[in-house]
Amino acid sequence: MLRSVGATRGTISRRLNQSVQLFLKLMLGRRARTRYVLAFTERSTLRKAINLVISEISRRTKQKVLRSYPSLMLIDVTTACNLQCPFCKTGTKRRGRNPAVLHMADYVRLLEEIGKYLYTILFYLDGEPVLNPRLPEFIKLAADRGVFTSTSSNATLITPAVANGLVTAGLDHISLSIDGTTQEVYEIYRRGGKLEDALRGLRNLVEAKRSHGSSKPYIEWQFIVFRHNEHQLAEARTLAKRLGADGFEAIAAYVEDEAWMPKDPQFRQEVWHGDTQTAVNCRWPYSNLVVHADGAVSSCCWTYYEPFDFGHIRDIQQGGFRILWNNSNFRSSRGLIDLDYDVPRPHACGPAKICQLCREGVQPYSLTLAEANEIVPPELRARKPGPETHQLNVIS
């Protein structure tokens, strides 16, 4: 009897996992990013699958108060970076919040509440993750709970010690941003960086995997295609394979400056300039959570400035994660989501205006801090934590 029940539960779990994989393909499109495919195929459980399905049902039925939890969490472990990339707010010093590193205690508390529902955690946003020396600890805590872990780095700071730390922590996937095969081309965008350091970082990771007999992390060379480097794309792909990278991904640069756009049409990102300001088919407020290095939470990865914060992870101390997940800002954000392009946009106030302004990420990210302060006046912003929760201003 017990064997029969176990077999039945196993069959149900396998079928749900298959359904989730199909759902992932439909959700992300034909070209799903490697890290998402790996996360859903390797780390799916019955609980996670059911939670994800409930989340999608809630989105399609336009519910504002959710019973589900996030399936993906994007965490910024530090706001610092060693490069000065010209289209990056961090690299160009357009600071939208105070310098900070994420508090471990806050992270652990959050992970204890929602870790069992998460498919993946992406440890990157506005800073260079390896500048936080506790990154391997963050990764291991998630890996021990069965969460797929991924990070992204410019690779220039990945020493043998850093590489060993990432491998032994159980990191599943890492994307290395290397946009050229010669120094003169590489440094046009990765300003302040040396190509030889980035390639050495890749080699250090490959060697750390070999010395530990590990198949992880999956090392992916990411090449952002601009006009100045598109002629080196084939060479970069060959070099990545020769150096031991597991995969290579060429992605379009999300820029509007024609001088930077590549000539190859497959890498020219079309920027939406539609008249409607209503967010369309956005899943972020339903299934994804963004945590900034100072502990603030947001609706999506394009929310750079403090006025658009939806709350703080320490809000869960007041009554659990759903107190944060279903607060007025998240509810207002979900109210802006329409499954039809022609539905008139609802009114929004406060931090949720970031969703009303959304042009698929373009306009929110092009805003200045002064514009953000004007859009969301102080009296409408999310409550900040008390004096005892000040961020750690140890990295400038």
Protein Blocks (a to p, Z undefined) as FASTA:
>chain_A
ZZmmmmmmmmmmmmmmmmmmmmmmmmnojbdcfklmmmmmmmgcfklmmmmmmmmmmmmn
opabdfbdcfbdcddfbfbdfbdcfkbfklnopafbdcddddfklmmmmmmmmmmmpmbd
cddfkbcfklpmklmmmmmmmmmnopacddddehlmmcfklmmmmmmnopabdcdddebj
bfklmmmmmgoiafklmmmmmmmmmmmmmmnopabdcddddddddfklmmmmmmmmmmmm
mnopabdcddddddfbfklpcfblklmccddfbfblcdehiaklmmpccddfkopacfbf
klmbfklpgbdfklmmnnojklmmmmmklmmmmmmpcfbfklccdddehjllmmmmpggh
lmmmmpcfklmmmmmgfklmccdddfklcccdfbZZ
